[in-house]
Amino acid sequence: MSRAGMKLQLQHLGLAALAIAAVALPAAVIARQSAAPVGLQPVSAFAGIADPAARSAAIFTEMGKVLTHPRCLNCHPRTDRPRQGDAMALHNPPVVRGNAKGEGAPGLQCSTCHGPRNVAFANGTGSIPGHPLWHLAPIEMAWQGKSLREICEQLKDRRRNGGKTLAQIHEHNANDTLVGWGWNPGPGRTPAPGTQAQFGALTKAWIDTGAKCPT
Amino acid sequence: MAIDFQLNGKPASFAGDPETPLLWVLRDHLGLTGTKYGCGVAQCGACTVHLDGKNRRSCVTPVGTIAGKSVTTIEGVTGKTAEAVRAAWVGLDVPQCGFCQSGQGMSAIGLLTAKPKPTDDDIDHAMAGNICRCATYVRIRQAIKDAAGVKGVRA
């Protein structure tokens, strides 16, 4: 091949790479952290509510700041498509729920891209989130588009919460490391409000006051 | 400390920063340039390799996370499924510019390894993360069907 021909071919390869990169950077992936972390009120902040049922519902409403946060909602979809980023855009690439464990389709599983931990992009800002058990919540645990009351009722329903008792729900909220990822989501994502310890304490207080749901 | 792993069936080692993406190690340190850099953020699929037999984007895989594991690249992928994919790709003359095709081929082999007789939806779902700027998608889908010996219902 002539030198000019080779140069032209290399230019084509370069253009191809640029074109791929240009279409491959949706805003949800490269978006910078858009909001400052929000805190959670401690359990003691609800001590002034005398009626235990009202106190319980108020505590759950505080828990709702976490439950309805993008870090949680994105992977509790009511369809077979997860969302991503603080703007909760549809996940790109357009992955699907796949197998019964929500691990993605054969050939394009969550683990095709998501590793055992968060990984900062090598070529700029942002990161790809990761956890050893990265997967979608089962369809019966779908939260997107639901009111806080509906999510609350769903959380208590053993047919829709993975067969968990309230004590197991507390354990899940307080100690599960995939839940805990929500407070350590890596660069480019706003963490869930407060801390997992605070979320666990609120969950325990909610259960101890009767696990009432907000109206 | 060096990170040891299997690469295309042979021992390989990398003694640099364990955060270095596997793609950088393959291309810049071990000279295997068949795996391509497209976006660097797991959005295009050009860097797809097999990690312990499954599709994996090497641009977001720190080499430190693959110690003791087995990596297969387009240069080293072998076996009946790989041969069938290669023959189907040649038969349909799938590539145009070709830049994305090593990733496309590796994803296709990964799909057929996991699901030897895929439906149209299986193919679309598996290949959704591999972008082709020349839009060879229809030929890619047909080549996968040819390699699998299935007809499907869509072009």
Chai-1 contact restraints between the chains, C-beta under 6 A:
chainA,res_idxA,chainB,res_idxB,connection_type,confidence,min_distance_angstrom,max_distance_angstrom,comment,restraint_id
A,L13,B,F99,contact,1.0,0.0,6.0,A-B,restraint_1
A,A16,B,C97,contact,1.0,0.0,6.0,A-B,restraint_2
A,A16,B,F99,contact,1.0,0.0,6.0,A-B,restraint_3
A,A16,B,R133,contact,1.0,0.0,6.0,A-B,restraint_4
A,A19,B,R133,contact,1.0,0.0,6.0,A-B,restraint_5
A,I20,B,G38,contact,1.0,0.0,6.0,A-B,restraint_6
A,I20,B,C44,contact,1.0,0.0,6.0,A-B,restraint_7
A,I20,B,I131,contact,1.0,0.0,6.0,A-B,restraint_8
A,I20,B,R133,contact,1.0,0.0,6.0,A-B,restraint_9
A,A21,B,C39,contact,1.0,0.0,6.0,A-B,restraint_10
A,A24,B,C39,contact,1.0,0.0,6.0,A-B,restraint_11
A,A24,B,Q43,contact,1.0,0.0,6.0,A-B,restraint_12
A,A24,B,C44,contact,1.0,0.0,6.0,A-B,restraint_13
A,A24,B,I131,contact,1.0,0.0,6.0,A-B,restraint_14
A,V29,B,V41,contact,1.0,0.0,6.0,A-B,restraint_15
A,P93,B,A128,contact,1.0,0.0,6.0,A-B,restraint_16
A,P93,B,G129,contact,1.0,0.0,6.0,A-B,restraint_17
A,P94,B,A128,contact,1.0,0.0,6.0,A-B,restraint_18
A,V96,B,H125,contact,1.0,0.0,6.0,A-B,restraint_19
A,A105,B,H125,contact,1.0,0.0,6.0,A-B,restraint_20
A,A105,B,A126,contact,1.0,0.0,6.0,A-B,restraint_21
A,P106,B,A114,contact,1.0,0.0,6.0,A-B,restraint_22
A,P106,B,K115,contact,1.0,0.0,6.0,A-B,restraint_23
A,G107,B,N55,contact,1.0,0.0,6.0,A-B,restraint_24
A,G107,B,G110,contact,1.0,0.0,6.0,A-B,restraint_25
A,G107,B,L111,contact,1.0,0.0,6.0,A-B,restraint_26
A,G107,B,A114,contact,1.0,0.0,6.0,A-B,restraint_27
A,G107,B,A126,contact,1.0,0.0,6.0,A-B,restraint_28
A,L108,B,A126,contact,1.0,0.0,6.0,A-B,restraint_29
A,L108,B,G129,contact,1.0,0.0,6.0,A-B,restraint_30
A,T112,B,N55,contact,1.0,0.0,6.0,A-B,restraint_31
A,T112,B,R56,contact,1.0,0.0,6.0,A-B,restraint_32
A,C113,B,A42,contact,1.0,0.0,6.0,A-B,restraint_33
A,C113,B,R57,contact,1.0,0.0,6.0,A-B,restraint_34
A,G115,B,T65,contact,1.0,0.0,6.0,A-B,restraint_35
A,V119,B,V60,contact,1.0,0.0,6.0,A-B,restraint_36
A,V119,B,P62,contact,1.0,0.0,6.0,A-B,restraint_37
A,F121,B,V41,contact,1.0,0.0,6.0,A-B,restraint_38
A,A122,B,P21,contact,1.0,0.0,6.0,A-B,restraint_39
A,N123,B,G40,contact,1.0,0.0,6.0,A-B,restraint_40
A,I128,B,A42,contact,1.0,0.0,6.0,A-B,restraint_41
A,I128,B,V60,contact,1.0,0.0,6.0,A-B,restraint_42
